[in-house]
Structures are given as structure tokens and as C-alpha cells.
């Protein structure tokens, strides 16, 4: 019989430099404004041009969420749902705010470091819970542990109809943007960490563009030392190469070809990473406003 457990974690609700992030919703939810939008904000807005470009609205709504695990880990039925303070389910992809202001973002852990179960947000299921990926009805695992916390940036989407002329004309992979968090602490499935982006790797997986944003948790002891890719090389020597090589080669044991990387096979800098985040947030905004066909994606 499936068991259900829950644990509470805040969504950076105490951060006082948060800029707004907004979502158009189909269902009732606490904090709706008159336009039917769910807004996350704080007392003041970051003045940067980057912040202004993000899909946003003005309101005050600082939620905390709980995660509820249903079923047993490493089974087909296992799901990690997110619920609000009233117990209603919310989507980690759509309802958790992206931006916290001052260059800080929410990052949702799907795969904790030093684990191999291929966990991911189920973008085609209602409320997009986290589950273990499957292939031909069997649970999927990486051939070896991933060495960093891995997950997604909420309220982003890599549009599969949009070709990126800077990365070999590759189209988006139809998923939220991935994050590789290089801090020392092992996260937990469903945990929400405040991170700052440091760079971006343009992975091309079977012809699809699959961005990897390299970031670090603000709670990491070395977070203040790193602000761009050059700092990563200085304070985390070899890490960028290790990330690229890990994602390049992880499919080889299954008999598939190695993945490729654009942008000269190197990590782009922080400014480029912020550009990727902005563009994919704009794509997500068009998706939830139904300006782009959703296909099988769940917008609930």
C-alpha cells in the first residue's frame, strides 16, 4: 500500500529583494489578482534591465509550500507533489516563482548529487509532480551517479518550435531549463534552493537544444567567491570540464552516441546564462498564455 509523507520548505518567502514573477492560472489559488494571475513579489523591485524583461506583474504574495511524497521511491507510482498552505496541489514548474531579485533565482532539485535515479518534473501530468522517468515501462537510471544537484528553473521552457541560430539552429527540447548546482551540500528531491547563475552550457541532445545553467546555492560556503565562469575555474577547478564531459558521455554505456555542445564546446559566461533564462521565461509566458500550442504539456 502506498504511503504518504510530507515535509515543509519555504520558497524564499523571507527574501526582501524579490522582484515579481507572474503566472496565468486556470484554477483558483490563494493570491489571485483581478486578472486571474498568481503573482509573487516583495516590497521593492530590482531595477536592472534583466529584471524588467522577465514576465512579471505587481502584487504581494509570499507563499511557502510543502512537498508530499506518494508511493514508494524507485517505483512506477512514486510522485512528489507540491502543496500550498491550504493543502491544495500546485505545480513546481508553473507556480513556483522564477526570480527572487538581485540576480537570484529559485532552483528545484529533481536529482540530488551522488544519486542515479533519473527524476524529473512530469510535464505531461496534472500539477507536474516529480517522478522517476521511464522507458518502455521500466524505471530509468543514469549509468553512474551525477556529481552535482540537478533540477530545473521554474517558469522557463525551451520552445521546440524555436531554432537557436547561435547553437547550430537547434530547436528547444520542450522542457524547463536544467540547472547544475555545484555547491557542496547534497539537496533533497523537491527542495527549493536560492541560486545565482554562473554560466551556461549549450548541450545538443539528439539534435535538440538542452541548456545546462551552472549555478551555486547562496547557502554554499563558497558562494560569495564565485560570480562568473572564470571564478568557477578558480575556486572549483575542473568542474566545468567535468560537467560537460559527464553530460557528453552518460548515454554512451547504453550504446548511444555522445552528446554535443555548441558555443565552441565551452561554458558561456553569466551574462549569456541570464539571457538564456530571460528568453526561456518569455517562451514559458507565451505557453501559459496559450500563445503557443501546449500539445501534451500540462498547464495545470
C-alpha positions as CSV (number, residue, x, y, z in Angstrom):
1,X,0.0,0.0,0.0
2,X,1.4,3.4,-0.9
3,X,2.4,5.6,1.9
4,X,2.3,9.4,2.0
5,X,4.8,11.7,3.8
6,X,5.3,15.4,3.8
7,X,7.9,17.9,4.7
8,X,7.8,21.7,4.7
9,X,10.2,24.0,2.9
10,X,9.9,27.7,2.3
11,X,10.0,29.3,-1.1
12,X,12.4,32.1,-0.2
13,X,9.5,33.9,1.3
14,X,11.7,35.9,3.6
15,X,13.8,37.3,0.8
16,X,13.2,41.1,0.9
17,X,14.8,41.9,-2.5
18,X,12.4,39.9,-4.6
19,X,11.2,41.1,-8.0
20,X,7.8,39.9,-9.2
21,X,7.1,36.8,-11.2
22,X,3.7,36.1,-12.5
23,X,1.7,33.1,-13.8
24,X,-1.7,33.0,-15.6
25,X,-3.7,30.2,-14.0
26,X,-6.7,28.1,-15.0
27,X,-7.7,27.2,-11.4
28,X,-8.5,29.2,-8.2
29,X,-5.5,29.7,-6.0
30,X,-4.8,32.0,-3.0
31,X,-3.3,35.3,-4.0
32,X,-5.1,35.7,-7.3
33,X,-5.3,39.3,-8.5
34,X,-8.2,40.7,-10.6
35,X,-6.7,39.5,-13.9
36,X,-6.6,35.9,-12.7
37,X,-2.8,35.9,-12.3
38,X,-0.8,34.4,-9.5
39,X,1.9,36.9,-8.5
40,X,5.0,36.6,-6.3
41,X,6.6,39.8,-5.2
42,X,8.1,41.7,-2.3
43,X,8.4,45.2,-1.0
44,X,10.5,46.6,-3.8
45,X,11.6,45.7,-7.4
46,X,15.0,45.1,-8.7
47,X,15.9,48.0,-11.1
48,X,18.0,46.0,-13.6
49,X,17.0,45.8,-17.3
50,X,17.2,42.0,-16.9
51,X,14.5,42.0,-14.2
52,X,12.3,44.3,-16.3
53,X,12.4,41.8,-19.2
54,X,11.1,38.9,-17.2
55,X,7.4,38.1,-17.4
56,X,6.1,39.8,-14.3
57,X,3.3,41.6,-12.6
58,X,2.8,43.6,-9.4
59,X,1.3,42.0,-6.3
60,X,2.4,40.7,-3.0
61,X,2.2,37.0,-2.4
62,X,4.9,35.2,-0.5
63,X,3.9,31.5,-0.1
64,X,5.5,28.6,1.5
65,X,4.9,25.1,0.1
66,X,5.1,21.6,1.3
67,X,6.1,18.5,-0.6
68,X,4.1,15.3,-0.3
69,X,5.5,12.1,-1.5
70,X,3.1,9.5,-2.7
71,X,4.1,5.9,-3.2
72,X,7.5,4.3,-2.6
73,X,10.7,5.7,-4.1
74,X,12.0,3.9,-7.1
75,X,8.6,2.5,-8.1
76,X,6.4,3.5,-11.1
77,X,3.8,5.0,-8.8
78,X,6.2,7.3,-6.8
79,X,5.3,11.0,-7.1
80,X,6.5,14.1,-5.3
81,X,3.7,16.7,-5.2
82,X,3.8,20.3,-4.1
83,X,1.0,21.8,-2.0
84,X,0.2,25.2,-0.7
85,X,-0.6,26.2,2.9
86,X,-4.3,25.2,2.4
87,X,-3.3,21.8,1.2
88,X,-4.1,22.4,-2.5
89,X,-1.7,21.0,-5.1
90,X,0.4,23.4,-7.1
91,X,2.8,23.0,-9.9
92,X,6.6,23.2,-9.2
93,X,7.0,24.2,-12.9
94,X,4.3,26.8,-13.2
95,X,3.5,28.1,-9.6
96,X,7.0,28.5,-8.0
97,X,8.4,31.9,-8.9
98,X,11.5,32.1,-11.1
99,X,13.1,35.3,-10.0
100,X,13.9,36.4,-6.4
101,X,15.7,39.7,-7.4
102,X,19.3,40.8,-7.4
103,X,20.3,38.0,-9.8
104,X,18.9,35.2,-7.5
105,X,16.6,32.5,-8.8
106,X,14.6,29.6,-7.4
107,X,16.0,26.2,-8.3
108,X,14.1,23.0,-7.7
109,X,16.1,19.9,-7.1
110,X,15.0,16.9,-9.1
111,X,18.1,14.7,-8.7
112,X,20.3,15.1,-5.6
113,X,24.0,14.9,-6.1
114,X,25.6,11.4,-5.9
115,X,22.5,9.6,-7.0
116,X,21.5,7.9,-10.2
117,X,17.7,7.6,-10.3
118,X,16.6,9.8,-13.3
119,X,14.0,12.0,-11.6
120,X,12.1,14.8,-13.4
121,X,9.1,17.0,-13.3
122,X,6.3,15.2,-15.2
123,X,5.4,18.0,-17.6
124,X,2.5,16.0,-19.1
125,X,0.8,15.2,-15.7
126,X,-1.6,17.5,-13.8
127,X,0.3,19.6,-11.3
128,X,3.6,18.4,-12.8
129,X,4.8,16.3,-9.9
130,X,8.4,15.0,-9.8
131,X,8.6,11.3,-10.8
132,X,11.2,8.8,-11.9
133,X,11.5,8.8,-15.7
134,X,10.7,5.6,-17.5
135,X,11.5,3.9,-20.8
136,X,9.4,1.0,-22.2
137,X,7.7,0.8,-18.8
138,X,11.0,0.5,-16.8
139,X,12.4,3.0,-14.4
140,X,15.4,4.9,-15.8
141,X,18.8,5.3,-14.1
142,X,21.9,7.0,-15.1
143,X,24.8,4.6,-15.6
144,X,26.7,6.3,-12.8
145,X,25.9,8.9,-10.1
146,X,25.6,12.5,-11.1
147,X,28.1,14.6,-9.1
148,X,26.0,17.8,-8.6
149,X,22.5,18.7,-7.6
150,X,20.4,18.7,-10.8
151,X,17.0,20.1,-11.5
152,X,15.1,22.9,-13.1
153,X,14.4,26.6,-13.2
154,X,10.6,27.1,-12.7
155,X,8.7,29.2,-15.2
156,X,11.1,28.5,-18.0
157,X,10.5,26.5,-21.2
158,X,12.7,25.5,-24.2
159,X,10.4,26.1,-27.1
160,X,10.6,23.1,-29.6
161,X,9.4,25.4,-32.4
162,X,12.2,27.9,-31.9
163,X,15.5,27.4,-33.6
164,X,18.6,28.9,-31.9
165,X,20.8,30.4,-34.6
166,X,23.7,30.7,-32.2
167,X,23.7,27.0,-31.4
168,X,23.7,25.2,-34.8
169,X,20.0,26.1,-35.4
170,X,18.9,23.6,-32.7
171,X,15.4,23.6,-31.5
172,X,14.4,23.6,-27.8
173,X,13.8,20.3,-26.1
174,X,10.2,21.1,-24.8
175,X,11.3,21.1,-21.2
176,X,12.1,23.6,-18.4
177,X,15.7,24.8,-18.3
178,X,18.0,22.5,-16.4
179,X,20.4,23.6,-13.6
180,X,23.6,22.0,-12.4
181,X,24.2,23.3,-8.9
182,X,27.8,22.9,-7.9
183,X,27.6,23.5,-4.1
184,X,28.9,21.1,-1.5
185,X,25.7,20.1,0.2
186,X,23.5,17.3,-1.2
187,X,20.0,18.5,-1.8
188,X,16.7,16.6,-1.5
189,X,14.2,15.8,-4.1
190,X,11.7,18.7,-4.3
191,X,13.9,21.0,-2.3
192,X,13.9,24.7,-3.5
193,X,17.3,26.4,-3.3
194,X,18.1,30.0,-3.9
195,X,20.9,30.1,-6.6
196,X,22.8,32.5,-8.7
197,X,23.7,31.5,-12.2
198,X,27.4,31.4,-13.2
199,X,27.4,30.2,-16.8
200,X,25.7,28.1,-19.4
201,X,26.5,25.0,-21.4
202,X,24.6,24.6,-24.7
203,X,24.1,20.8,-24.9
204,X,22.7,19.3,-28.1
205,X,21.0,16.0,-27.4
206,X,19.9,14.2,-30.5
207,X,19.5,17.5,-32.3
208,X,17.6,19.3,-29.5
209,X,19.0,22.2,-27.5
210,X,19.1,21.3,-23.8
211,X,20.6,24.2,-21.8
212,X,22.5,23.5,-18.6
213,X,22.7,26.5,-16.4
214,X,25.7,26.2,-14.0
215,X,24.8,27.8,-10.7
216,X,25.6,27.8,-7.0
217,X,23.3,27.8,-3.9
218,X,23.6,31.1,-1.9
219,X,23.9,28.9,1.2
220,X,27.1,27.4,0.0
221,X,30.2,28.5,1.9
222,X,32.0,29.5,-1.3
223,X,29.0,31.2,-2.9
224,X,30.5,34.7,-2.3
225,X,33.7,33.7,-4.2
226,X,32.0,32.9,-7.5
227,X,30.1,35.2,-9.7
228,X,31.0,34.1,-13.3
229,X,32.6,31.2,-15.2
230,X,36.1,32.5,-14.5
231,X,35.5,32.3,-10.8
232,X,34.3,28.7,-11.2
233,X,37.6,27.7,-12.7
234,X,39.5,29.4,-9.9
235,X,37.6,28.1,-6.9
236,X,36.1,24.9,-8.4
237,X,39.0,23.9,-10.7
238,X,38.0,21.3,-13.3
239,X,34.3,21.5,-12.5
240,X,33.1,23.0,-15.8
241,X,35.0,20.4,-17.8
242,X,33.7,17.6,-15.6
243,X,30.1,18.8,-16.1
244,X,30.5,19.0,-19.8
245,X,32.1,15.6,-20.0
246,X,29.5,13.9,-17.7
247,X,26.6,15.1,-19.9
248,X,28.5,14.4,-23.1
249,X,29.2,10.8,-22.2
250,X,26.4,9.5,-20.0
251,X,24.5,7.9,-22.8
252,X,27.5,6.0,-24.3
253,X,27.1,3.0,-21.9
254,X,23.6,2.5,-23.4
255,X,25.1,2.3,-26.9
256,X,24.1,5.8,-27.9
257,X,26.4,8.4,-29.4
258,X,27.9,11.1,-27.2
259,X,26.0,14.4,-26.9
260,X,27.5,17.5,-28.4
261,X,27.9,21.1,-27.2
262,X,27.6,24.4,-29.0
263,X,29.2,27.7,-28.4
264,X,32.7,26.4,-29.1
265,X,32.3,23.5,-26.7
266,X,32.8,25.9,-23.8
267,X,30.7,27.3,-21.0
268,X,29.2,30.7,-21.8
269,X,29.5,33.4,-19.1
270,X,27.0,34.7,-16.6
271,X,25.5,37.3,-18.8
272,X,24.8,34.8,-21.5
273,X,23.2,32.5,-18.9
274,X,20.9,35.3,-17.8
275,X,20.0,35.9,-21.5
276,X,19.0,32.2,-21.8
277,X,16.9,32.4,-18.6
278,X,15.2,35.6,-19.9
279,X,14.4,34.1,-23.3
280,X,13.1,30.8,-21.9
281,X,11.0,32.6,-19.3
282,X,9.4,34.6,-22.2
283,X,8.7,31.3,-24.0
284,X,7.1,29.9,-20.9
285,X,4.9,33.0,-20.6
286,X,3.7,32.6,-24.2
287,X,3.0,28.9,-23.4
288,X,0.9,29.5,-20.3
289,X,-1.0,32.4,-22.0
290,X,-1.8,29.9,-24.8
291,X,0.0,31.9,-27.4
292,X,1.8,28.7,-28.3
293,X,0.1,25.3,-28.6
294,X,0.8,23.3,-25.4
295,X,0.4,19.9,-27.0
296,X,0.6,17.2,-24.3
297,X,2.1,19.6,-21.7
298,X,0.1,20.2,-18.6
299,X,-0.5,23.8,-17.8
300,X,-2.3,23.0,-14.5
